[in-house]
Structure formats: structure tokens, C-alpha cells
Amino acid sequence: MIRILLLFTFFLLPANAEDILNLSLEEAKVIALENNRDIKIQIENIEFSEGDVTKEKGAFDPFFTLTSTYSDIQSPTISTFVESGEVTQKDFTIENSITGRLSTGTFYDLYNLSLTRSETNSPIESLSPSLSSSLSFSIGQELLRDFGKEVNETPLFIAKKNVDISVKQLELTISDVLFNLESDYWILVASIQNLELEKKALELAKDLEERNSIEVEVGTLPPVAVTQAKSEVALRSVNLINAENLLERSEDKLKNALVLPYHIDLKPTETPKTFNLEPFNETQVLETAFDNRIEIKEAQVEIEKGRALTKFYSNQKLPRLSLEALLQFQGLGGDENPDRQSFGGAPEPIPGRFDGQSEAFKTLLEGDFPGWSVVGVFSYPIFNRTAKGEYVKANADLNRRIINYQKVKEQIELEVRDALREVRNSQKKIEAARTAVELAQQVVINDEERLRVGITTTREVLESQRDLIDAQTTEIEAVTEYNISLARLEKTKGTILKLNNIKIEDKDIKYGIINQQ
């Protein structure tokens, strides 16, 4: 498993009668990192990759084999010693061995023990039942193809690198979750602000309608002024409904990201930043991105995998040349065959070293009958097109990974430029929007005063109010874009995990949370 240390403020989800959850941005991050399904899937992907590592290590596990065989065979014969013309042979064999291979290209039989008990009515066999034993040891070494740890551990190396990639994918998923969550949070805050703005706009329209009705009654305004005001009230009521719908959609989207029940009423407790930061140095930001972006590290791991596969398939083009040495000991023992016959008189007595089935073990353990052999094997596929084709594919794949690495760097450079541009532009938008709001407020005050003294019309007042509402809406959007652009810049730099104090460690999941002072 993976340990994720979240150095955030710990809190408990409040459960009150109204199901209201006051939620800060950091608290939202804690909930998302605890509940998010994509993160959980990536954690399982790491477990899956670690299973491949264990599987590849198993290629060098010793192999224990136990085999037993029983046979009962009747064979026809025309021997003058067998009057019935039939020889019966019953064999029971047990064979046990431990074999395996090492990552160096060494293969071995740690031991191979064989015991066979035979019983026959053949008169030419001296022992029946008899017990034969055999114990052998062998070791061999590949000298060309499959020689060396680097070649034989290539699948294990690839599996370990896949674990690294799975971890990088988890980091990337967490980065995406944090960025999307922050975006959803600020969009919800903006939706709430927009709803309050639309409520205020509706109140202004109703207030103007009421004032115009009084002016019409006293004869200072024409009746059309009330009609215009009522029309504006209806229009702004529609805008309020749209703002409410937008708020509900934004809130549901955040709840979905947090995996929270939809009946909970979320109340964001933070307001977006509106101050200007120090100017960013594009060169420094780009260097930071190249040092920290997960995609670059993942592409580098892919290149390492490609080089390992290229070396492996280059080795596979070589012929196979191996050398194996074998040492063997044998033993034999048994009882005299009651059907035993011999030429010209009584059969010779059974030698003492074979008389009795226990002698099969004694002669084996004392090494009375040793033997050894050395085997050399050379083999090479004619044309060897399979290995050559795999090498060509591996080399092309390596080149493709190198090209992709350059492509990732170029894409990151583009993303950094876009992210910096968004931050700068959103700062400018905030400044322009604030100026527009200030000017629009002055226009509204002037038009309302002019309407009061009768030198302007209701339409002009309503238009100036709309301009103010549009300017305030633009300011809300600009501030929201600014905060989202800051989060996007951290994600583009590859520092969003560090900024949020998130660390990933192997083998366990843990949320280490500290209290905020």
C-alpha cells in the first residue's frame, strides 16, 4: 500500500440537524484525498504492479518436484528359461528433485534422488525384489545468450520500473484531484457571490419599481416608467433563477469530487485571493517544472525501460552456448530371486554388498559407484529472424520513448507559458474590473440622482444598474480565474504536492495530520 502523509488541519465532519458543512479549502482537500475514487484506483494499480515484481522474482525460485510411478508389465518371451513364455515386471519409482536457475545464467539440480523397487519372475535376474537408488547433482552455466544478471533480471527490472510508474501515476492523479478540487471550490464561491449579486440587483429593481410607482401617482413620471421597472424586475428574477441553478450545479460538482452525500449543504469559509504576487521569472518557473513535473520523471523511467529491453534483445541474438557438469552416485540391493537360474549348476551366491534392500542406501551413501559427465551445448536458429526482429522493435521503441521525452518537455514548456500568461492576464482583468466597478457605481449614483430631479429616464437608470452588475460579475469572474490560474501554475510547475505538504511513501496508507496553530 501507499502512505500519504497529509499535513493538514484535522477536522470531523459536523453532523447537525440542518446538514450544513462549513468547509475550508484545506478541509476539502483532506476529504477528497480520503474519499476520491481515482486515487483509490491508482493505489490498487500500485499493488497490482508490486504483484508483477513478486511474480518476476519467482522466476529464480527453486522448484521442488516429487514424482511417483507404478508399472505392472507382462512381456512375452521365447527364452528356454521361461517355460510359461511370459515375464512379469512390477516397478514402483519415487523421484525427488530441487531444480532452478540463478539470475547469473546458472542452472542447477540441487539434488535428484531416485528410488526404484522392482519385482520380477524373470529367472535371469538375480535380485527380486530389488531396490536401486540414484543421487545426482548438476550445475550448468549459459555462456552467451542469457548470460549475466543484467540480461536475466530484465523482466524484474521492467516490473520494478512499472511500480515506479504506478507511483508517478498516483502522484499525477493526486495533482489532478487537488487542482480540480481547488477549481471547483473557487467556482462554488463565485457562484455564491454571483447569487448574492443577483439578489441585490433584484432588490434594486424592485426598489426602483416602488419609487417609480409613487412618482407616477404624484404625476412626476409617466406610467411607462413603472412598466419599464416591472419588466426589469421580471428579467432580474430570471437571472436570479439562473444564478441559483448555477450554484446548485457548482455545489453538486464539488460534492461529487468529495464523495459526499448530496443532501449536505456546503458553506465555503474562504474567500479568494485578490492581491498581486511578485512577477514570475519564466526561466526559473520552467526550470522548476523540468525538475518537478511527474510527466518528465515518468518519461525518464520509460527510457530506462527501453534501454533495458534493447540490451536484452541484443543478447537474445547470440547463439546458445552452455556447459553443464553432473556428478552421480548409484546404489543397489535386494533379495535373491526365488526363480533365479544359472547355467551349469547352482547359482552363485548374491554378493554381500548387494544382499538386502538396505544395501541400496548403504552403497549409495558410501559412494561406491560414482560417475560424472560434462555436457556442452551449442545451438543457433538458422537465420535467427525472431531475435533480430525483436531487437529491431526494441530499438525502435527506445527511439520512440526518447522522442516522447522531448515531446513531453516541449509540452511542459508550452503549459508553463500558458499558465504564466493566465496569471498575468487575470491580474490585469482584476485591475480593469475594479476600475469598471468604481466607474459604474458613480454612473448609477449620478443617474439615480438625475432621475430624482427629473432630468433622465428610468431606462437610463436601469441600463446603468445593468452595467454595474455586469462589471461586478466580471470582477467576480476575474478573481476566480486568478485563483484558479495560481493553482494551475503550481500544477504546471509540478509543485502542487509539495505546496500542499503531501508525501508518498511505500507500503502503507496513512494520513498524518497536524493541528493548525
C-alpha positions, 0 to 999 in steps of 0.5 A: 500500500501507499502512505500519504502523509497529509499535513493538514488541519484535522477536522470531523465532519459536523453532523447537525440537524440542518446538514450544513458543512462549513468547509475550508479549502484545506478541509476539502482537500483532506476529504477528497484525498480520503474519499476520491475514487481515482486515487483509490484506483491508482493505489490498487494499480500500485499493488497490482504492479508490486504483484508483477515484481513478486511474480518476476522474482519467482522466476529464480525460485527453486522448484521442488518436484516429487514424482511417483510411478507404478508399472505392472508389465507382462512381456512375452518371451521365447527364452528356454528359461521361461517355460510359461513364455511370459515375464512379469515386471512390477516397478514402483519409482519415487523421484525427488528433485530441487531444480532452478536457475540463478539470475547469473545464467546458472542452472542447477539440480540441487539434488535428484534422488531416485528410488526404484523397487522392482519385482520380477519372475524373470529367472535371469535376474538375480535380485527380486525384489530389488531396490536401486537408488540414484543421487545426482547433482548438476550445475550448468552455466549459459555462456552467451545468450542469457548470460549475466544478471543484467540480461536475466533480471530484465523482466524484474527490472521492467516490473520494478520500473512499472511500480515506479510508474504506478507511483508517478501515476498516483502522484499525477492523479493526486495533482489532478484531484487537488487542482480540480478540487481547488477549481471547483471550490473557487467556482462554488464561491463565485457562484455564491457571490454571483447569487448574492449579486443577483439578489441585490440587483433584484432588490434594486429593481424592485426598489426602483419599481416602488419609487417609480410607482409613487412618482407616477401617482404624484404625476412626476413620471409617466406610467411607462416608467413603472412598466419599464421597472416591472419588466426589469424586475421580471428579467432580474428574477430570471437571472436570479433563477439562473444564478441559483441553478448555477450554484446548485450545479457548482455545489453538486460538482464539488460534492461529487469530487468529495464523495459526499452525500448530496443532501449536505449543504456546503458553506465555503469559509474562504474567500479568494485571493485578490492581491498581486504576487511578485512577477514570475521569472519564466526561466526559473518557473520552467526550470522548476517544472523540468525538475518537478513535473511527474510527466518528465520523471515518468518519461525518464523511467520509460527510457530506462525501460527501453534501454533495458529491453534493447540490451536484452534483445541484443543478447537474445541474438547470440547463439546458445552456448552452455556447459553443464557438469553432473556428478552421480552416485548409484546404489543397489540391493535386494533379495535373491530371486526365488526363480533365479537360474544359472547355467551349469549348476547352482547359482552363485551366491548374491554378493554381500554388498548387494544382499538386502534392500538396505544395501541400496542406501548403504552403497549409495551413501558410501559412494561406491559407484560414482560417475560424472559427465560434462555436457556442452551445448551449442545451438543457433536458429538458422537465420535467427529472424525472431531475435533480430526482429525483436531487437529491431522493435526494441530499438525502435521503441527506445527511439520512440520513448526518447522522442516522447521525452522531448515531446513531453518537455516541449509540452511542459514548456508550452503549459508553463507559458500558458499558465504564466500568461493566465496569471498575468492576464487575470491580474490585469482583468482584476485591475480593469474590473475594479476600475469598471466597478468604481466607474459604474457605481458613480454612473448609477449614483449620478443617474439615480440622482438625475432621475430624482430631479427629473432630468433622465429616464428610468431606462437610463437608470436601469441600463446603468444598474445593468452595467454595474452588475455586469462589471461586478460579475466580471470582477467576480469572474476575474478573481476566480480565474486568478485563483484558479490560474495560481493553482494551475501554475503550481500544477504546471510547475509540478509543485502542487504536492509539495505546496500542499505538504503531501508525501508518498511513501511505500507500503502503507496508507496513512494520513498524518495530520497536524493541528493548525496553530 
